[in-house]
Structure formats: structure tokens, C-alpha cells
């Protein structure tokens, strides 16, 4: 039986909430929480301080009011709904890196189909379920790229607590969850937030390779490897060394979390990884065309910034592996690629690998390089080889 938002009683909305919770398996949702739609006043002050310190990534919604006031996403909201979908953390049969056939790694957040698409489908099913019972319900859903801070909504709705690693940690699924939220005019009874269970543990902060976790729940994006792998420009020497063989993202602060120990979720078919795609051979990535990139990676979240960051990160990985078999390919990119960031990164990788062949390629490139940033990287790489005597 359908009802309008004007005629529903508190008991009715409590009953609908229970009905939704019972339907979660059929909707493909692992956890759901309900919260009030009051503005996040305290969060706004936190975000202001975050901005003042220069810790933002630049990928966020710039309007802090939109990020903290649900009424700017939906007129006269009554409730927020947060959903969580668990994703895998382990490869069942991971391919191995070998000399001359080294591999990169894509973070778990991009395993399987692009989670934005998956969550949007789940949110659409949830909206249809509610609309069938409340025809005049108004809803505005968002996934990651929406205005509201999804972790703040999830925390208020009792999905989990906000960990020191800046992830929402759920008692059931750990932090291996994607989050989505929905603003609605239905006055659902709210759930209670979960008490912070991190306690005195600082393992994630201590393990961060670059010190990007500058405090409990405080991330300086400019120091974060995950952020660096998604940028399109040049990356500094120290960051490139810390990137290792990461092609997209960084999972260190989640992998070390004690709550996540032993947790791996394989029940969502859309999110299961193809080992060859998430741990790919590095050298083939360097010669991949735009069409080939779209065909192989276009359905993954890691593709959102395009081919160049992935290729640049593959070059960095080859340098960190000191893969001498990659020197001819890197020399070709250094001399022929029309993208300065790629040429400059290839120079850096050749400097890391070393050897007479790499040095000869650098010296040849220096004679004709017109871009001053690239030329400087070529000179630095050549000096590194000369100083090492390799």
C-alpha cells in the first residue's frame, strides 16, 4: 500500500525503514543507515581549517556550504540515507612480477567495475523501492562525486566510525566499503552513530609511506600517494620513489588496519577483480593507444583521469624496479613522446636504472630537448648515473 509523505505517521516510516532493511540483499546493498538532515556545522569548521592548511586535493566540491548542508542538495530535506557496499581486498591467484616482466598494482578501490556505476545502480533500485511505496517521495542520491561528504553522512547514519586513516570503518566489513548517500523528504527514524573504536591505535598513521596522515583523521592530500598517482603533471623525485609500483591509488593505511585483518569480500560479482587488469605488466602500458586503454580500463574507476597518469606511473614503476630491459622503450619515449610529463618521467626512470645505454639516451635527448622542465630532469638523471658510476 502506497502512502504520501504528508499522511505518513512516525510508526509508518519506522515500518518502511524496517521493510527497506529486510530488502537489502535483494537490492544488492550490504548495509544501510538513516540520519537526520541537519547541517554538519562542526564539519564545516573542520573543512575550513583543512583548506586554510592547504590540505585539500582539489577534487572536492569547492563550496563548503554545499558539502555540509543537505538543504542545498534537496529542498526541505527530512532524512539522509547512507549505504555501504563491501568490496574485495585480496586477489585469489595474483600474477607474479618477474625480471623483465615487472607488474604494477591498481588499488582495491578500482577493482572490478567502476564503483560509481555499481552504486548508482544500487541507489536507483533503492529509490524505485521507496517510490513504489511513497509515490510523492523526493530523493537526491549521490556517489563520491556528490556535494555532501559521504563519510560524514555514513558516520551520522551509524554505518561505521571515522577512522584515523580517514576511512569509514564498519564493524562488519571493515573499511573495505564503498559509500553512497541519499537525501529525502521522508522523515525516517534516525540510527545511532557507532562509537569510535580506534582507541589509542596509530598503526595507519605510522605506516603511511609519506606522512600524509598528519593527525587522526587528517590527510594532507599534497603528500598522499593516492592523490599523486591521479595527478597529470610532473611528480617530485621523493614522491616517485615512494610511489613504488603503484599505478593508481594506495591501500597502505587500510591494509595495516587491525580491523581489516582477514576481511575479504567476494559476494558482489560486479566488484570482483581481473588479476591481469589490476596487476598488469608495465611495459605494454607504455605503448597502449587511447582506444586500447578505453577497451581495457574504461570500465574501471582508475580510468577517470585518462591514460597519461597511468602511463606516467608505469614509467615510475619501471624506474623503481631498475628494469634494464625497459631502457630501449623508455629511451624511445624520452626522445619521441610529445607529452613533457612523460618525457621528463622517462628521463627520471632512466636515471634510476642507470647504465651506459640509459646515459647515452639521456645525452642524446638533452641535445634537442626544448622544454626547460624536461631538460632539467634529463640533466639530473644523467648526473645520477655519472655519480653512481654505473
KELOVO-942860 format. One record per residue (C-alpha): residue in three letters; x, y, z; residue number from 1. Coordinates in Angstrom, 1 decimal, padded with zeros to 4 digits. Layout:
// residues N
ATOM     r     east    north       up     k
ATOM   ALA        X        Y        Z   NUM
...
// end
This chain:
// residues 390
ATOM     r     east    north       up     k
ATOM   UNK    000.0    000.0    000.0     1
ATOM   UNK    001.4    003.4   -001.0     2
ATOM   UNK    001.3    006.5    001.1     3
ATOM   UNK    002.2    010.2    000.7     4
ATOM   UNK    004.8    011.9    002.8     5
ATOM   UNK    002.0    014.2    004.1     6
ATOM   UNK   -000.1    011.4    005.5     7
ATOM   UNK    002.6    009.1    006.9     8
ATOM   UNK    002.9    008.6    010.7     9
ATOM   UNK    006.2    008.0    012.6    10
ATOM   UNK    005.1    004.4    013.0    11
ATOM   UNK    004.6    004.1    009.3    12
ATOM   UNK    008.1    005.5    008.5    13
ATOM   UNK    009.6    003.1    011.1    14
ATOM   UNK    007.8    000.3    009.3    15
ATOM   UNK    009.1    001.4    005.9    16
ATOM   UNK    012.6    001.6    007.3    17
ATOM   UNK    012.3   -002.0    008.5    18
ATOM   UNK    011.0   -003.1    005.2    19
ATOM   UNK    013.9   -001.4    003.4    20
ATOM   UNK    016.4   -003.1    005.8    21
ATOM   UNK    014.8   -006.5    005.0    22
ATOM   UNK    015.1   -005.9    001.3    23
ATOM   UNK    018.9   -005.1    001.4    24
ATOM   UNK    020.1   -008.4    000.0    25
ATOM   UNK    017.7   -008.1   -003.0    26
ATOM   UNK    018.8   -004.5   -003.6    27
ATOM   UNK    022.5   -005.6   -003.5    28
ATOM   UNK    023.2   -003.3   -000.5    29
ATOM   UNK    025.4   -004.6    002.4    30
ATOM   UNK    024.5   -002.0    005.0    31
ATOM   UNK    022.2    001.0    005.3    32
ATOM   UNK    021.8    003.7    007.9    33
ATOM   UNK    019.4    006.6    008.4    34
ATOM   UNK    020.2    010.0    009.9    35
ATOM   UNK    018.7    013.5    010.3    36
ATOM   UNK    019.2    016.0    007.6    37
ATOM   UNK    020.6    018.8    009.8    38
ATOM   UNK    023.6    020.8    008.6    39
ATOM   UNK    027.0    019.4    009.5    40
ATOM   UNK    028.0    022.6    011.4    41
ATOM   UNK    031.1    021.2    013.1    42
ATOM   UNK    032.3    019.6    009.9    43
ATOM   UNK    032.2    022.9    008.1    44
ATOM   UNK    034.7    024.3    010.6    45
ATOM   UNK    037.0    021.3    010.2    46
ATOM   UNK    036.9    021.7    006.4    47
ATOM   UNK    037.7    025.4    006.7    48
ATOM   UNK    040.8    024.6    008.7    49
ATOM   UNK    041.7    021.8    006.2    50
ATOM   UNK    041.5    024.4    003.4    51
ATOM   UNK    043.5    027.0    005.3    52
ATOM   UNK    046.3    024.5    005.8    53
ATOM   UNK    046.4    023.7    002.1    54
ATOM   UNK    045.5    020.1    002.6    55
ATOM   UNK    042.7    019.8    000.0    56
ATOM   UNK    043.2    017.7   -003.1    57
ATOM   UNK    041.3    020.0   -005.5    58
ATOM   UNK    039.0    017.1   -006.5    59
ATOM   UNK    036.4    018.1   -003.8    60
ATOM   UNK    033.2    020.2   -004.2    61
ATOM   UNK    034.7    023.7   -003.6    62
ATOM   UNK    031.5    025.2   -002.0    63
ATOM   UNK    031.8    024.2    001.7    64
ATOM   UNK    028.1    025.1    002.3    65
ATOM   UNK    027.1    022.5   -000.3    66
ATOM   UNK    029.4    020.0    001.3    67
ATOM   UNK    027.8    020.4    004.7    68
ATOM   UNK    024.2    021.5    004.3    69
ATOM   UNK    021.8    018.8    002.8    70
ATOM   UNK    019.2    021.5    002.2    71
ATOM   UNK    021.4    022.7   -000.7    72
ATOM   UNK    021.0    019.3   -002.4    73
ATOM   UNK    017.3    018.9   -001.8    74
ATOM   UNK    014.7    021.5   -000.7    75
ATOM   UNK    013.3    020.9    002.9    76
ATOM   UNK    015.1    017.5    003.5    77
ATOM   UNK    013.9    015.3    006.4    78
ATOM   UNK    016.4    012.4    006.3    79
ATOM   UNK    019.7    011.2    005.0    80
ATOM   UNK    020.2    007.6    003.9    81
ATOM   UNK    023.7    006.1    003.7    82
ATOM   UNK    024.5    002.8    002.0    83
ATOM   UNK    027.6    000.7    002.0    84
ATOM   UNK    028.7   -002.0   -000.4    85
ATOM   UNK    031.7   -004.2    000.5    86
ATOM   UNK    034.5   -004.9   -002.0    87
ATOM   UNK    037.3   -007.4   -002.1    88
ATOM   UNK    040.8   -006.9   -000.6    89
ATOM   UNK    042.7   -009.9   -001.9    90
ATOM   UNK    043.5   -011.5   -005.3    91
ATOM   UNK    042.9   -015.2   -005.3    92
ATOM   UNK    045.7   -016.0   -007.8    93
ATOM   UNK    047.8   -012.9   -008.3    94
ATOM   UNK    050.2   -012.9   -011.2    95
ATOM   UNK    053.9   -012.5   -010.2    96
ATOM   UNK    056.4   -009.8   -011.1    97
ATOM   UNK    059.5   -011.2   -012.7    98
ATOM   UNK    062.7   -009.7   -014.0    99
ATOM   UNK    061.9   -008.2   -017.4   100
ATOM   UNK    058.2   -008.7   -016.8   101
ATOM   UNK    057.5   -006.4   -013.9   102
ATOM   UNK    054.0   -005.5   -012.9   103
ATOM   UNK    052.2   -002.5   -011.4   104
ATOM   UNK    049.3   -002.6   -009.0   105
ATOM   UNK    046.0   -000.8   -009.0   106
ATOM   UNK    044.3   -000.1   -005.7   107
ATOM   UNK    041.4   -002.1   -004.4   108
ATOM   UNK    039.1    000.8   -004.8   109
ATOM   UNK    039.3    000.3   -008.5   110
ATOM   UNK    038.9   -003.5   -008.7   111
ATOM   UNK    036.0   -004.7   -010.7   112
ATOM   UNK    033.6   -002.4   -012.5   113
ATOM   UNK    033.7    001.3   -011.7   114
ATOM   UNK    032.1    001.6   -008.3   115
ATOM   UNK    030.3    004.8   -009.3   116
ATOM   UNK    028.3    002.9   -011.8   117
ATOM   UNK    027.6    000.0   -009.4   118
ATOM   UNK    026.5    002.2   -006.6   119
ATOM   UNK    024.3    004.3   -008.9   120
ATOM   UNK    022.5    001.2   -009.9   121
ATOM   UNK    022.0    000.1   -006.3   122
ATOM   UNK    020.8    003.6   -005.4   123
ATOM   UNK    018.4    003.6   -008.3   124
ATOM   UNK    017.0    000.3   -007.1   125
ATOM   UNK    016.6    001.7   -003.6   126
ATOM   UNK    014.9    004.8   -005.0   127
ATOM   UNK    012.5    002.7   -007.0   128
ATOM   UNK    011.7    000.6   -003.9   129
ATOM   UNK    010.9    003.7   -001.9   130
ATOM   UNK    008.9    005.4   -004.7   131
ATOM   UNK    006.7    002.3   -005.2   132
ATOM   UNK    005.6    002.7   -001.6   133
ATOM   UNK    005.8    006.5   -001.4   134
ATOM   UNK    004.9    007.9   -004.8   135
ATOM   UNK    005.5    011.6   -003.9   136
ATOM   UNK    008.8    010.9   -002.2   137
ATOM   UNK    011.6    013.3   -003.2   138
ATOM   UNK    015.1    012.0   -003.3   139
ATOM   UNK    018.5    013.1   -004.4   140
ATOM   UNK    021.2    010.5   -004.5   141
ATOM   UNK    025.0    010.9   -004.9   142
ATOM   UNK    028.1    008.7   -005.0   143
ATOM   UNK    031.5    010.0   -004.1   144
ATOM   UNK    031.3    012.9   -006.6   145
ATOM   UNK    028.3    014.5   -005.0   146
ATOM   UNK    028.4    017.6   -002.9   147
ATOM   UNK    027.9    016.1    000.6   148
ATOM   UNK    030.8    014.5    002.4   149
ATOM   UNK    029.9    010.8    002.2   150
ATOM   UNK    031.9    009.8    005.2   151
ATOM   UNK    030.2    012.4    007.4   152
ATOM   UNK    026.8    011.1    006.3   153
ATOM   UNK    027.9    007.5    006.9   154
ATOM   UNK    029.2    008.3    010.4   155
ATOM   UNK    026.0    010.1    011.4   156
ATOM   UNK    023.9    007.3    010.0   157
ATOM   UNK    025.7    004.6    012.0   158
ATOM   UNK    027.4    002.9    009.1   159
ATOM   UNK    030.7    003.0    010.9   160
ATOM   UNK    033.1    005.3    012.7   161
ATOM   UNK    035.6    007.7    011.1   162
ATOM   UNK    039.0    006.0    011.4   163
ATOM   UNK    042.3    007.7    011.9   164
ATOM   UNK    043.1    006.7    008.3   165
ATOM   UNK    040.2    008.9    007.1   166
ATOM   UNK    038.1    005.9    006.1   167
ATOM   UNK    034.8    004.8    007.5   168
ATOM   UNK    035.4    001.6    009.4   169
ATOM   UNK    032.4   -000.7    009.8   170
ATOM   UNK    032.3   -003.4    012.4   171
ATOM   UNK    031.1   -006.0    009.9   172
ATOM   UNK    033.0   -005.2    006.7   173
ATOM   UNK    036.0   -003.2    007.9   174
ATOM   UNK    036.8   -000.2    005.8   175
ATOM   UNK    036.6   -002.2    002.5   176
ATOM   UNK    033.3   -000.5    001.6   177
ATOM   UNK    032.0    002.0   -001.0   178
ATOM   UNK    029.6    004.6    000.3   179
ATOM   UNK    026.6    006.3   -001.3   180
ATOM   UNK    024.0    008.6    000.2   181
ATOM   UNK    020.5    009.8   -000.5   182
ATOM   UNK    018.7    013.0    000.7   183
ATOM   UNK    015.0    012.6    001.0   184
ATOM   UNK    011.9    014.4    002.3   185
ATOM   UNK    010.8    011.2    004.2   186
ATOM   UNK    011.2    011.6    008.0   187
ATOM   UNK    012.8    008.2    008.7   188
ATOM   UNK    013.7    007.5    012.4   189
ATOM   UNK    017.4    008.0    012.7   190
ATOM   UNK    020.0    005.4    013.6   191
ATOM   UNK    022.6    005.9    016.3   192
ATOM   UNK    026.2    006.7    015.3   193
ATOM   UNK    028.8    004.0    016.2   194
ATOM   UNK    031.3    004.8    018.9   195
ATOM   UNK    034.9    005.3    017.7   196
ATOM   UNK    036.8    002.1    018.2   197
ATOM   UNK    040.3    003.1    017.0   198
ATOM   UNK    041.3    003.9    020.6   199
ATOM   UNK    045.0    004.5    021.0   200
ATOM   UNK    045.9    002.7    017.8   201
ATOM   UNK    048.0    004.7    015.4   202
ATOM   UNK    049.2    001.9    013.1   203
ATOM   UNK    047.8    003.6    009.9   204
ATOM   UNK    049.4    007.0    010.8   205
ATOM   UNK    052.8    005.3    011.5   206
ATOM   UNK    052.6    003.2    008.3   207
ATOM   UNK    051.8    006.0    005.8   208
ATOM   UNK    054.8    006.0    003.4   209
ATOM   UNK    054.8    009.8    003.0   210
ATOM   UNK    053.5    011.0    006.3   211
ATOM   UNK    050.3    012.2    004.6   212
ATOM   UNK    048.2    011.3    007.7   213
ATOM   UNK    049.2    014.4    009.6   214
ATOM   UNK    046.9    013.6    012.5   215
ATOM   UNK    044.0    011.3    013.4   216
ATOM   UNK    041.5    011.7    010.6   217
ATOM   UNK    043.6    014.5    009.0   218
ATOM   UNK    045.0    013.9    005.5   219
ATOM   UNK    047.3    016.3    003.7   220
ATOM   UNK    046.4    015.4    000.1   221
ATOM   UNK    049.5    017.0   -001.3   222
ATOM   UNK    051.6    014.3    000.5   223
ATOM   UNK    049.3    011.4   -000.3   224
ATOM   UNK    050.5    008.8   -002.8   225
ATOM   UNK    046.9    008.0   -003.9   226
ATOM   UNK    046.4    011.7   -004.8   227
ATOM   UNK    049.8    011.9   -006.6   228
ATOM   UNK    049.0    008.9   -008.8   229
ATOM   UNK    045.9    010.7   -010.0   230
ATOM   UNK    047.6    014.0   -010.9   231
ATOM   UNK    048.5    014.7   -014.5   232
ATOM   UNK    051.7    016.8   -014.2   233
ATOM   UNK    055.2    016.2   -013.0   234
ATOM   UNK    055.8    014.3   -009.7   235
ATOM   UNK    058.7    015.2   -007.4   236
ATOM   UNK    061.7    012.8   -007.0   237
ATOM   UNK    060.9    011.8   -003.4   238
ATOM   UNK    057.2    011.1   -004.2   239
ATOM   UNK    058.2    009.0   -007.3   240
ATOM   UNK    060.5    006.8   -005.2   241
ATOM   UNK    057.6    006.4   -002.6   242
ATOM   UNK    055.1    005.5   -005.3   243
ATOM   UNK    056.9    002.2   -006.0   244
ATOM   UNK    054.9    000.3   -008.5   245
ATOM   UNK    051.5    001.8   -007.7   246
ATOM   UNK    049.6    002.7   -010.9   247
ATOM   UNK    046.5    004.1   -009.2   248
ATOM   UNK    045.8    004.8   -005.5   249
ATOM   UNK    047.4    003.5   -002.4   250
ATOM   UNK    046.0    001.0    000.1   251
ATOM   UNK    048.6    001.0    002.9   252
ATOM   UNK    046.6    002.8    005.6   253
ATOM   UNK    043.7    000.3    005.1   254
ATOM   UNK    045.9   -002.8    004.7   255
ATOM   UNK    047.6   -002.3    008.0   256
ATOM   UNK    044.4   -001.5    009.9   257
ATOM   UNK    043.8   -004.3    012.5   258
ATOM   UNK    040.0   -004.2    011.9   259
ATOM   UNK    040.6   -005.2    008.3   260
ATOM   UNK    042.7   -008.2    009.1   261
ATOM   UNK    041.4   -011.3    007.4   262
ATOM   UNK    038.5   -009.4    005.7   263
ATOM   UNK    037.9   -010.1    002.0   264
ATOM   UNK    034.5   -009.8    000.3   265
ATOM   UNK    033.6   -011.8   -002.8   266
ATOM   UNK    029.8   -011.7   -002.8   267
ATOM   UNK    029.4   -008.7   -005.1   268
ATOM   UNK    030.0   -010.1   -008.6   269
ATOM   UNK    030.4   -006.6   -010.2   270
ATOM   UNK    033.3   -005.7   -008.0   271
ATOM   UNK    035.5   -008.8   -008.4   272
ATOM   UNK    038.9   -008.1   -009.9   273
ATOM   UNK    040.5   -009.4   -013.1   274
ATOM   UNK    044.1   -010.1   -011.8   275
ATOM   UNK    045.7   -009.2   -015.2   276
ATOM   UNK    043.9   -005.8   -015.2   277
ATOM   UNK    044.6   -004.8   -011.6   278
ATOM   UNK    048.2   -006.1   -011.6   279
ATOM   UNK    049.2   -005.5   -015.2   280
ATOM   UNK    052.5   -005.9   -016.9   281
ATOM   UNK    054.2   -002.5   -017.0   282
ATOM   UNK    055.9   -002.3   -020.4   283
ATOM   UNK    052.8   -002.9   -022.5   284
ATOM   UNK    051.1    000.1   -020.8   285
ATOM   UNK    053.7    002.4   -022.3   286
ATOM   UNK    052.7    001.7   -025.9   287
ATOM   UNK    048.9    001.4   -025.3   288
ATOM   UNK    046.8    003.6   -027.6   289
ATOM   UNK    043.8    005.6   -026.3   290
ATOM   UNK    041.4    003.1   -027.9   291
ATOM   UNK    043.2    000.2   -026.2   292
ATOM   UNK    043.2    002.0   -022.9   293
ATOM   UNK    039.5    002.6   -023.1   294
ATOM   UNK    038.8   -001.0   -024.0   295
ATOM   UNK    040.9   -002.4   -021.2   296
ATOM   UNK    040.4    000.1   -018.4   297
ATOM   UNK    037.4    002.2   -019.4   298
ATOM   UNK    035.1    000.3   -017.1   299
ATOM   UNK    037.3    000.8   -014.1   300
ATOM   UNK    037.4    003.7   -011.6   301
ATOM   UNK    041.1    004.1   -012.3   302
ATOM   UNK    040.4    005.4   -015.8   303
ATOM   UNK    038.7    008.6   -014.8   304
ATOM   UNK    041.8    010.7   -015.3   305
ATOM   UNK    042.7    009.1   -018.6   306
ATOM   UNK    045.7    007.3   -019.9   307
ATOM   UNK    048.5    009.7   -019.2   308
ATOM   UNK    048.7    009.3   -015.3   309
ATOM   UNK    048.7    005.5   -015.6   310
ATOM   UNK    051.4    005.6   -018.2   311
ATOM   UNK    053.5    008.0   -016.2   312
ATOM   UNK    053.1    005.8   -013.1   313
ATOM   UNK    054.1    002.8   -015.1   314
ATOM   UNK    057.3    004.6   -016.1   315
ATOM   UNK    057.9    005.5   -012.5   316
ATOM   UNK    057.5    001.8   -011.5   317
ATOM   UNK    059.9    000.6   -014.2   318
ATOM   UNK    062.5    003.1   -012.7   319
ATOM   UNK    061.9    001.9   -009.2   320
ATOM   UNK    062.3   -001.7   -010.4   321
ATOM   UNK    065.5   -000.7   -012.1   322
ATOM   UNK    064.3   -002.7   -015.1   323
ATOM   UNK    067.2   -002.6   -017.7   324
ATOM   UNK    065.0   -004.4   -020.2   325
ATOM   UNK    062.8   -001.3   -020.3   326
ATOM   UNK    065.7    001.1   -021.3   327
ATOM   UNK    065.0    001.0   -025.1   328
ATOM   UNK    061.3    001.7   -024.6   329
ATOM   UNK    062.0    004.5   -022.1   330
ATOM   UNK    064.6    006.0   -024.5   331
ATOM   UNK    062.1    006.0   -027.3   332
ATOM   UNK    059.5    007.8   -025.1   333
ATOM   UNK    062.1    010.3   -023.9   334
ATOM   UNK    063.0    011.2   -027.5   335
ATOM   UNK    059.7    010.9   -029.3   336
ATOM   UNK    056.7    011.4   -026.9   337
ATOM   UNK    055.0    014.8   -027.3   338
ATOM   UNK    054.0    015.0   -023.7   339
ATOM   UNK    056.5    016.8   -021.5   340
ATOM   UNK    055.5    014.9   -018.3   341
ATOM   UNK    056.1    011.6   -020.0   342
ATOM   UNK    059.5    012.6   -021.4   343
ATOM   UNK    060.6    014.1   -018.0   344
ATOM   UNK    059.4    011.0   -016.1   345
ATOM   UNK    061.2    008.7   -018.6   346
ATOM   UNK    064.4    010.6   -018.0   347
ATOM   UNK    064.0    010.1   -014.3   348
ATOM   UNK    063.4    006.4   -014.7   349
ATOM   UNK    066.5    006.0   -016.9   350
ATOM   UNK    068.5    007.8   -014.2   351
ATOM   UNK    067.2    005.3   -011.7   352
ATOM   UNK    068.0    002.3   -013.9   353
ATOM   UNK    071.5    003.5   -014.9   354
ATOM   UNK    074.0    002.0   -017.3   355
ATOM   UNK    075.7    003.2   -020.4   356
ATOM   UNK    072.7    002.7   -022.6   357
ATOM   UNK    070.5    004.8   -020.4   358
ATOM   UNK    073.2    007.5   -020.2   359
ATOM   UNK    073.6    007.6   -024.0   360
ATOM   UNK    069.8    008.0   -024.4   361
ATOM   UNK    069.8    010.9   -021.9   362
ATOM   UNK    072.7    012.7   -023.6   363
ATOM   UNK    071.1    012.4   -027.0   364
ATOM   UNK    067.8    013.7   -025.7   365
ATOM   UNK    069.4    016.7   -023.9   366
ATOM   UNK    070.8    018.0   -027.2   367
ATOM   UNK    067.4    018.5   -028.7   368
ATOM   UNK    065.0    019.0   -025.7   369
ATOM   UNK    063.4    022.4   -025.8   370
ATOM   UNK    061.2    022.2   -022.7   371
ATOM   UNK    063.2    023.6   -019.7   372
ATOM   UNK    061.5    021.4   -017.1   373
ATOM   UNK    062.2    018.2   -019.1   374
ATOM   UNK    065.7    019.4   -019.8   375
ATOM   UNK    066.4    019.8   -016.1   376
ATOM   UNK    065.2    016.3   -015.4   377
ATOM   UNK    067.4    014.9   -018.1   378
ATOM   UNK    070.4    016.6   -016.6   379
ATOM   UNK    069.6    015.4   -013.1   380
ATOM   UNK    069.1    011.9   -014.4   381
ATOM   UNK    072.4    011.9   -016.3   382
ATOM   UNK    074.2    013.3   -013.2   383
ATOM   UNK    072.7    010.4   -011.1   384
ATOM   UNK    074.1    007.8   -013.4   385
ATOM   UNK    077.5    009.5   -013.6   386
ATOM   UNK    077.7    009.9   -009.8   387
ATOM   UNK    076.8    006.2   -009.3   388
ATOM   UNK    079.4    005.0   -011.8   389
ATOM   UNK    077.0    002.6   -013.4   390
// end
